[in-house]
Amino acid sequence: MSVAERTAARPLDRQEMASRATSGVWLGAVAAVLVMRLPMGFLLFLIVPWVILAVQTRFASSLRVTPLVAVEVCCMVASGMAVVLFHPGLLTDTGNSAFIMLAVIGVTLVVFRSAEPGRTARQVLSGLYWGAILVWLIGMGEIVTGVKLLPLLYPRANTLGAVSKNRWVVTATYPNYNDYGVVMAMLFTAVLARLWFNPRRGAIRLGRLFVLATCLVMILIGGSRGALFGCICAVMLLFVLNVRRLHTAAIGVRAFVWGGALVIVLGTGLWMSPYVQDHSTAERGTIMANALSMTLSNPAALLLGYGSLSEYQARASALYGHVLMDPHNLLLEIVLRYGAIAMILFVVCWLWILVRGFLPRRPVADWQAAFGLTVVMLFPVLGVVPSSTLRYHVTWLYLVAASSITAETVAANSASAGRPTLSPEAVTQTERSAGGPGAA
């Protein structure tokens, strides 16, 4: 019996209805605030999940997310030990890695102890989507008015000159156009997922196409090559999901492997081309070499991380002087924040989502799931674009949501060899995509 059927077979009590109605909505609002980089965003991220856990009923969950749990436990233990044992000055700093992981664990517990984890995860993804839409609106407003927020928010940003001279280069609430480009690439992925998995007609479809086009234009003008490559990969990944949704026998694992190999070859060729291999790329290589050198020479840092990114930067400045040492690489940043073991477990979790969530013959068919899974698959591409990926915290939200959807898919495919058991939210989105009940 599906989740929807079980739900319909019994009356809902007030506590369960309240959990459905509020926990996902609050987490979605926090997600939107984080994407928009509004003041107090991190404090909301830290406090709101634990308030929800304190005031709402917690439900037992049958979903198994061992890879995600392993990552979070390792990160919490490693960062906690690093702060307490080696960097006690960070104990009162809410920006230390232990506080960040405490917030992530709170979000994870809210999602998986809610009445419907799949629904809550999708509400988080909807919050990430609407937050990106609002960032896009701010960027469009900068283009239309010519007024830039960068000088007001980040008067010392090294991109200030380039942004001020070109009306078409915008950053909204972000410190540089690479970071803004990543948000636009994620928005591009979400809008394309809505176009294919939740199609509409008329003005709504035209509006989505306009957002897609303007996202690409802003990425091209800003010159974020990684974000552009992310958009290209998003089209291919969503195409695979959409074809397999409509034809489960199409694009098997072998075809996906060969296609992935082709993408790697093309990506390598692009990476070695003059379009990519410039001073910026060489500087990133130097940063990685220096960061690995100083970390490998410090066993405690290699195992536990530095406790916070600011502590790592202070140590790097002491060794190499005042040079750019931001990681510019998601996996390297995980090592610097949480240690090498956490990085390995993060890769294992990513592979689990790939194999058990993205590749199954019967993938989930709603747009939020397609959006979340695709963005997580894009981590290897988008994770090398910003100077620091984890400082925006949304990476963890995508990972938690995609893990919930993956666990839902695993449970459904294990329970039945027929149509997968989807959450009511997924069922509704599937019916809309097929033009059935609930279609607009």
C-alpha positions as a printed NumPy array, in Angstrom:
array([[  0.   ,   0.   ,   0.   ],
       [  1.378,   3.392,  -0.944],
       [  1.949,   6.27 ,   1.418],
       [ -0.986,   8.088,  -0.149],
       [ -3.24 ,   5.029,   0.309],
       [ -2.183,   4.545,   3.925],
       [ -2.841,   8.211,   4.579],
       [ -6.292,   8.025,   3.006],
       [ -7.109,   4.86 ,   4.995],
       [ -6.879,   6.508,   8.412],
       [ -7.954,   9.862,   9.835],
       [ -5.286,  12.427,  10.558],
       [ -4.905,  13.735,  14.093],
       [ -4.282,  17.402,  14.765],
       [ -0.625,  16.909,  15.643],
       [  0.115,  15.16 ,  12.357],
       [ -1.776,  17.784,  10.36 ],
       [  0.156,  20.531,  12.157],
       [  3.452,  18.775,  11.439],
       [  2.589,  18.514,   7.764],
       [  1.491,  22.112,   7.533],
       [  4.236,  23.934,   9.381],
       [  7.6  ,  22.169,   9.661],
       [  8.302,  22.06 ,   5.928],
       [  6.994,  25.585,   5.439],
       [  9.297,  26.968,   8.139],
       [ 12.3  ,  25.096,   6.797],
       [ 11.465,  26.307,   3.291],
       [ 11.359,  29.89 ,   4.554],
       [ 14.762,  29.457,   6.239],
       [ 16.129,  27.978,   3.004],
       [ 14.889,  30.997,   1.042],
       [ 16.493,  33.374,   3.557],
       [ 19.825,  31.544,   3.24 ],
       [ 19.744,  31.732,  -0.556],
       [ 18.968,  35.444,  -0.388],
       [ 21.736,  36.031,   2.187],
       [ 19.469,  38.112,   4.387],
       [ 20.655,  39.341,   7.807],
       [ 20.244,  36.833,  10.66 ],
       [ 19.967,  34.026,   8.107],
       [ 22.436,  31.738,   9.86 ],
       [ 20.871,  32.281,  13.282],
       [ 17.502,  31.266,  11.84 ],
       [ 19.18 ,  28.252,  10.256],
       [ 20.613,  27.305,  13.646],
       [ 17.601,  28.009,  15.863],
       [ 14.43 ,  27.313,  13.847],
       [ 14.937,  23.54 ,  13.327],
       [ 15.483,  22.938,  17.034],
       [ 12.454,  25.062,  17.937],
       [ 10.366,  22.965,  15.533],
       [ 11.663,  19.773,  17.142],
       [ 10.805,  21.135,  20.584],
       [  7.237,  22.236,  19.868],
       [  5.999,  19.74 ,  17.281],
       [  5.315,  16.043,  17.467],
       [  8.174,  13.859,  16.256],
       [  7.253,  10.798,  14.214],
       [  9.237,   7.612,  13.738],
       [ 10.651,   7.238,  10.233],
       [ 11.274,   3.993,   8.36 ],
       [ 13.545,   5.687,   5.824],
       [ 17.199,   4.675,   6.011],
       [ 19.836,   7.307,   5.255],
       [ 22.96 ,   5.732,   6.708],
       [ 25.395,   7.571,   4.369],
       [ 23.945,  10.961,   5.343],
       [ 23.981,  10.088,   9.047],
       [ 27.605,   8.965,   8.779],
       [ 28.635,  12.261,   7.156],
       [ 26.86 ,  14.411,   9.71 ],
       [ 28.05 ,  12.452,  12.752],
       [ 31.635,  12.508,  11.496],
       [ 31.478,  16.244,  10.769],
       [ 29.938,  16.975,  14.177],
       [ 32.489,  14.909,  16.105],
       [ 35.474,  16.136,  14.093],
       [ 34.565,  19.824,  14.241],
       [ 33.626,  19.6  ,  17.921],
       [ 36.96 ,  18.   ,  18.803],
       [ 38.863,  20.488,  16.648],
       [ 37.22 ,  23.449,  18.371],
       [ 37.456,  22.125,  21.935],
       [ 40.951,  20.622,  21.764],
       [ 42.852,  22.799,  19.319],
       [ 40.917,  26.043,  18.754],
       [ 39.1  ,  26.909,  22.022],
       [ 38.951,  30.534,  20.968],
       [ 36.242,  29.515,  18.49 ],
       [ 33.87 ,  28.215,  21.189],
       [ 31.872,  31.448,  21.265],
       [ 32.026,  31.979,  17.503],
       [ 28.741,  30.913,  15.904],
       [ 30.57 ,  30.653,  12.589],
       [ 32.621,  27.667,  13.698],
       [ 32.061,  24.39 ,  11.883],
       [ 30.501,  22.665,  14.906],
       [ 27.688,  25.234,  15.112],
       [ 27.082,  24.888,  11.373],
       [ 26.809,  21.114,  11.675],
       [ 24.492,  21.484,  14.671],
       [ 22.153,  23.451,  12.405],
       [ 22.431,  20.816,   9.658],
       [ 21.602,  18.015,  12.093],
       [ 18.588,  19.995,  13.286],
       [ 17.299,  20.314,   9.718],
       [ 17.882,  16.596,   9.134],
       [ 15.929,  15.643,  12.249],
       [ 13.033,  17.916,  11.305],
       [ 12.847,  16.38 ,   7.832],
       [ 13.059,  12.746,   8.901],
       [ 10.985,  13.052,  12.085],
       [  8.147,  14.906,  10.374],
       [  4.863,  13.205,   9.465],
       [  5.954,  12.956,   5.829],
       [  9.721,  13.299,   5.261],
       [  9.354,  13.348,   1.474],
       [  6.875,  16.2  ,   1.609],
       [  9.029,  18.182,   4.034],
       [ 12.114,  17.67 ,   1.861],
       [ 10.213,  18.952,  -1.158],
       [  9.097,  22.02 ,   0.773],
       [ 12.754,  22.726,   1.576],
       [ 13.559,  22.458,  -2.138],
       [ 10.664,  24.779,  -2.939],
       [ 12.125,  27.279,  -0.479],
       [ 15.503,  27.049,  -2.202],
       [ 13.749,  27.624,  -5.526],
       [ 11.811,  30.677,  -4.394],
       [ 14.873,  32.124,  -2.691],
       [ 16.747,  31.837,  -5.991],
       [ 13.81 ,  33.471,  -7.798],
       [ 14.027,  36.453,  -5.441],
       [ 17.801,  36.689,  -5.976],
       [ 17.133,  36.64 ,  -9.727],
       [ 14.594,  39.456,  -9.3  ],
       [ 17.177,  41.528,  -7.412],
       [ 19.681,  40.931, -10.217],
       [ 17.134,  41.948, -12.832],
       [ 16.364,  45.045, -10.78 ],
       [ 20.061,  45.968, -10.793],
       [ 20.147,  45.668, -14.578],
       [ 17.   ,  47.748, -15.059],
       [ 17.881,  50.511, -12.587],
       [ 21.667,  50.45 , -12.87 ],
       [ 21.878,  50.562,  -9.06 ],
       [ 24.202,  47.868,  -7.672],
       [ 24.033,  46.464,  -4.151],
       [ 27.643,  45.279,  -4.147],
       [ 29.19 ,  48.646,  -3.071],
       [ 26.694,  48.835,  -0.21 ],
       [ 26.959,  45.245,   1.019],
       [ 30.606,  44.492,   0.243],
       [ 32.528,  47.777,  -0.166],
       [ 35.871,  45.913,  -0.099],
       [ 34.949,  43.21 ,  -2.612],
       [ 37.633,  42.565,  -5.224],
       [ 34.937,  42.412,  -7.923],
       [ 33.723,  45.938,  -7.2  ],
       [ 35.46 ,  47.511, -10.202],
       [ 34.202,  44.979, -12.747],
       [ 30.633,  45.137, -11.449],
       [ 30.531,  48.944, -11.244],
       [ 31.809,  49.423, -14.809],
       [ 29.362,  47.058, -16.506],
       [ 25.649,  47.546, -16.056],
       [ 24.958,  43.965, -17.181],
       [ 27.247,  42.299, -14.635],
       [ 25.252,  41.874, -11.424],
       [ 25.739,  40.077,  -8.114],
       [ 22.522,  40.878,  -6.166],
       [ 23.247,  40.004,  -2.513],
       [ 26.422,  38.021,  -3.28 ],
       [ 30.035,  39.253,  -3.065],
       [ 31.007,  38.314,  -6.636],
       [ 29.515,  37.198,  -9.925],
       [ 30.84 ,  33.619,  -9.678],
       [ 28.782,  32.989,  -6.542],
       [ 25.785,  34.699,  -8.118],
       [ 26.3  ,  32.573, -11.229],
       [ 26.054,  29.385,  -9.141],
       [ 22.689,  30.524,  -7.767],
       [ 21.53 ,  31.238, -11.314],
       [ 22.701,  27.78 , -12.425],
       [ 20.671,  26.214,  -9.609],
       [ 17.671,  28.343, -10.576],
       [ 18.146,  27.317, -14.213],
       [ 18.014,  23.679, -13.077],
       [ 14.854,  24.237, -11.041],
       [ 13.   ,  26.101, -13.794],
       [ 13.955,  23.52 , -16.416],
       [ 12.727,  20.782, -14.064],
       [  9.403,  22.603, -13.755],
       [  9.168,  22.971, -17.522],
       [  9.651,  19.249, -18.112],
       [  8.174,  17.651, -14.999],
       [  5.39 ,  20.123, -14.206],
       [  4.458,  21.632, -17.59 ],
       [  2.063,  24.557, -17.857],
       [  0.738,  26.556, -20.764],
       [  0.357,  30.198, -21.621],
       [  1.871,  32.962, -19.536],
       [  3.37 ,  30.626, -16.93 ],
       [  5.325,  28.731, -19.575],
       [  6.5  ,  31.982, -21.177],
       [  7.576,  33.286, -17.782],
       [  9.621,  30.172, -17.112],
       [ 11.285,  30.417, -20.514],
       [ 12.115,  34.057, -19.802],
       [ 13.745,  33.138, -16.485],
       [ 15.747,  30.376, -18.208],
       [ 16.971,  32.721, -20.92 ],
       [ 17.899,  35.541, -18.549],
       [ 19.746,  33.156, -16.217],
       [ 21.893,  32.   , -19.131],
       [ 22.487,  35.555, -20.335],
       [ 23.56 ,  36.758, -16.883],
       [ 25.911,  33.778, -16.505],
       [ 27.426,  34.405, -19.943],
       [ 27.9  ,  38.136, -19.347],
       [ 29.316,  37.531, -15.873],
       [ 31.801,  35.082, -17.362],
       [ 31.276,  32.268, -14.851],
       [ 32.515,  29.297, -16.866],
       [ 31.768,  26.776, -14.134],
       [ 28.171,  27.985, -13.808],
       [ 27.735,  27.792, -17.587],
       [ 29.093,  24.244, -17.648],
       [ 26.734,  23.457, -14.767],
       [ 23.757,  24.596, -16.854],
       [ 24.872,  22.388, -19.744],
       [ 25.22 ,  19.389, -17.432],
       [ 21.835,  20.167, -15.844],
       [ 20.15 ,  19.963, -19.25 ],
       [ 21.698,  16.54 , -19.881],
       [ 20.919,  15.173, -16.419],
       [ 17.312,  16.372, -16.455],
       [ 16.919,  14.982, -19.971],
       [ 17.991,  11.568, -18.66 ],
       [ 15.545,  11.749, -15.745],
       [ 12.693,  12.906, -17.96 ],
       [ 13.221,  10.226, -20.604],
       [ 13.441,   7.494, -17.978],
       [ 10.327,   8.86 , -16.29 ],
       [  8.399,   8.503, -19.544],
       [ 10.148,   5.337, -20.785],
       [ 11.637,   3.257, -17.973],
       [ 13.536,   0.993, -20.392],
       [ 15.337,   3.922, -22.031],
       [ 18.865,   5.123, -21.219],
       [ 20.164,   2.237, -19.15 ],
       [ 23.111,   2.313, -16.807],
       [ 25.496,   1.408, -19.64 ],
       [ 24.273,   4.326, -21.748],
       [ 24.532,   6.616, -18.735],
       [ 28.109,   5.47 , -18.063],
       [ 29.127,   6.049, -21.683],
       [ 27.374,   9.404, -21.685],
       [ 29.093,  10.327, -18.433],
       [ 32.438,   9.333, -19.906],
       [ 31.741,  11.556, -22.915],
       [ 30.909,  14.466, -20.621],
       [ 34.157,  13.895, -18.708],
       [ 36.153,  13.876, -21.952],
       [ 34.444,  17.04 , -23.184],
       [ 34.849,  18.654, -19.783],
       [ 38.535,  17.755, -19.718],
       [ 38.968,  19.225, -23.185],
       [ 37.216,  22.402, -22.087],
       [ 39.345,  22.512, -18.936],
       [ 42.557,  22.291, -20.947],
       [ 41.435,  24.903, -23.469],
       [ 42.607,  28.549, -23.368],
       [ 39.031,  29.52 , -22.444],
       [ 39.555,  27.935, -19.015],
       [ 43.317,  27.728, -18.536],
       [ 44.057,  31.307, -17.57 ],
       [ 45.574,  33.085, -14.576],
       [ 42.496,  32.328, -12.443],
       [ 42.813,  28.582, -13.035],
       [ 46.535,  28.607, -12.27 ],
       [ 45.855,  30.521,  -9.061],
       [ 43.313,  27.904,  -7.967],
       [ 45.918,  25.202,  -8.517],
       [ 48.374,  27.094,  -6.333],
       [ 45.746,  27.495,  -3.616],
       [ 45.011,  23.765,  -3.6  ],
       [ 48.704,  22.85 ,  -3.493],
       [ 49.382,  25.225,  -0.598],
       [ 46.269,  24.171,   1.334],
       [ 47.063,  20.471,   0.967],
       [ 50.7  ,  21.051,   1.9  ],
       [ 49.88 ,  22.835,   5.155],
       [ 47.131,  20.34 ,   6.031],
       [ 49.171,  17.209,   5.318],
       [ 51.905,  18.542,   7.585],
       [ 49.387,  18.864,  10.439],
       [ 47.858,  15.445,  11.354],
       [ 45.228,  16.978,  13.639],
       [ 44.022,  19.328,  10.894],
       [ 44.011,  16.496,   8.355],
       [ 41.859,  14.342,  10.622],
       [ 39.597,  16.95 ,  12.229],
       [ 39.834,  20.091,  10.118],
       [ 40.623,  23.581,  11.376],
       [ 37.372,  24.184,  13.261],
       [ 36.323,  27.03 ,  10.959],
       [ 37.252,  28.495,   7.611],
       [ 38.462,  31.699,   9.265],
       [ 40.914,  29.712,  11.414],
       [ 42.274,  27.998,   8.31 ],
       [ 42.678,  31.364,   6.579],
       [ 44.533,  32.769,   9.597],
       [ 46.936,  29.812,   9.561],
       [ 47.382,  30.151,   5.79 ],
       [ 48.159,  33.865,   6.118],
       [ 50.784,  33.102,   8.748],
       [ 52.472,  30.625,   6.401],
       [ 52.052,  32.224,   2.978],
       [ 51.388,  35.873,   3.692],
       [ 48.358,  37.841,   2.583],
       [ 47.563,  35.866,  -0.563],
       [ 44.26 ,  34.431,  -1.738],
       [ 43.749,  31.08 ,   0.041],
       [ 39.985,  30.501,  -0.178],
       [ 39.551,  26.809,  -1.095],
       [ 37.605,  27.228,  -4.388],
       [ 36.848,  23.503,  -4.182],
       [ 34.015,  21.804,  -2.294],
       [ 35.931,  18.643,  -1.351],
       [ 38.976,  20.621,  -0.247],
       [ 36.733,  22.855,   1.839],
       [ 35.209,  19.823,   3.574],
       [ 38.724,  18.628,   4.438],
       [ 39.621,  22.065,   5.816],
       [ 36.43 ,  22.333,   7.852],
       [ 35.802,  18.727,   8.95 ],
       [ 38.803,  16.579,   8.015],
       [ 39.661,  13.968,   5.408],
       [ 37.392,  11.223,   6.79 ],
       [ 34.374,  13.513,   6.498],
       [ 35.303,  14.271,   2.899],
       [ 35.451,  10.552,   2.064],
       [ 32.058,   9.971,   3.695],
       [ 30.632,  12.948,   1.788],
       [ 31.754,  11.352,  -1.491],
       [ 30.191,   8.043,  -0.397],
       [ 26.89 ,   9.829,   0.331],
       [ 27.022,  11.519,  -3.083],
       [ 27.617,   8.158,  -4.776],
       [ 24.722,   6.641,  -2.814],
       [ 22.387,   9.364,  -4.082],
       [ 23.682,   8.819,  -7.621],
       [ 23.237,   5.036,  -7.608],
       [ 20.086,   4.687,  -5.491],
       [ 18.325,   7.982,  -6.202],
       [ 19.275,   9.171,  -9.675],
       [ 19.969,   5.961, -11.62 ],
       [ 17.042,   3.631, -10.73 ],
       [ 14.738,   2.588, -13.565],
       [ 11.758,   4.041, -11.736],
       [ 12.931,   7.485, -10.579],
       [ 10.667,   9.881,  -8.73 ],
       [  8.667,  11.948, -11.154],
       [  7.999,  15.325,  -9.51 ],
       [  9.891,  18.501, -10.299],
       [ 11.229,  19.12 ,  -6.785],
       [ 12.834,  15.675,  -6.696],
       [ 14.318,  16.11 , -10.167],
       [ 15.61 ,  19.549,  -9.165],
       [ 17.155,  18.388,  -5.89 ],
       [ 18.767,  15.242,  -7.283],
       [ 20.194,  17.111, -10.265],
       [ 21.722,  19.893,  -8.169],
       [ 23.413,  17.308,  -5.94 ],
       [ 24.749,  15.556,  -9.05 ],
       [ 26.162,  18.941, -10.1  ],
       [ 28.225,  19.332,  -6.911],
       [ 31.462,  18.269,  -8.692],
       [ 30.898,  21.075, -11.228],
       [ 29.355,  23.875,  -9.165],
       [ 31.536,  23.088,  -6.15 ],
       [ 34.654,  24.487,  -7.84 ],
       [ 33.113,  27.84 ,  -8.802],
       [ 32.727,  29.9  ,  -5.58 ],
       [ 35.657,  30.76 ,  -3.363],
       [ 33.763,  28.998,  -0.565],
       [ 30.722,  26.818,  -1.217],
       [ 29.83 ,  25.764,   2.328],
       [ 29.656,  29.295,   3.728],
       [ 26.243,  29.665,   2.082],
       [ 24.972,  26.502,   3.863],
       [ 22.55 ,  25.571,   1.057],
       [ 24.796,  22.665,   0.003],
       [ 23.755,  20.822,   3.148],
       [ 20.069,  21.546,   2.53 ],
       [ 20.286,  20.063,  -0.956],
       [ 22.111,  17.02 ,   0.42 ],
       [ 19.507,  16.413,   3.149],
       [ 16.575,  16.826,   0.751],
       [ 18.138,  14.606,  -1.922],
       [ 18.934,  11.962,   0.708],
       [ 15.296,  11.938,   1.816],
       [ 14.115,  11.542,  -1.774],
       [ 16.689,   8.804,  -2.378],
       [ 15.616,   6.909,   0.744],
       [ 11.998,   7.262,  -0.363],
       [ 12.899,   5.818,  -3.773],
       [ 14.843,   2.928,  -2.222],
       [ 11.947,   2.069,   0.097],
       [  9.418,   2.275,  -2.723],
       [ 11.417,   0.149,  -5.138],
       [ 12.092,  -2.421,  -2.413],
       [  8.423,  -2.653,  -1.477],
       [  7.071,  -3.08 ,  -4.975],
       [  8.3  ,  -4.051,  -8.417],
       [  5.541,  -1.947,  -9.963],
       [  4.917,   1.764,  -9.707],
       [  7.048,   3.327,  -6.965],
       [  5.452,   4.409,  -3.738],
       [  5.578,   8.188,  -3.757],
       [  4.626,  10.734,  -1.196],
       [  1.326,  12.556,  -1.733],
       [  3.285,  15.599,  -2.932],
       [  5.084,  13.475,  -5.535],
       [  1.817,  11.813,  -6.572],
       [  0.192,  15.217,  -7.11 ],
       [  3.13 ,  16.497,  -9.157],
       [  3.172,  13.299, -11.235],
       [ -0.523,  13.632, -12.021],
       [ -0.037,  17.256, -13.05 ],
       [  2.873,  16.293, -15.297],
       [  0.715,  13.654, -16.953],
       [ -2.24 ,  15.986, -17.295],
       [ -4.33 ,  14.043, -14.777],
       [ -6.098,  15.196, -11.601],
       [ -4.747,  18.455, -10.311],
       [ -3.391,  19.565, -13.688],
       [ -3.665,  23.271, -14.377]])
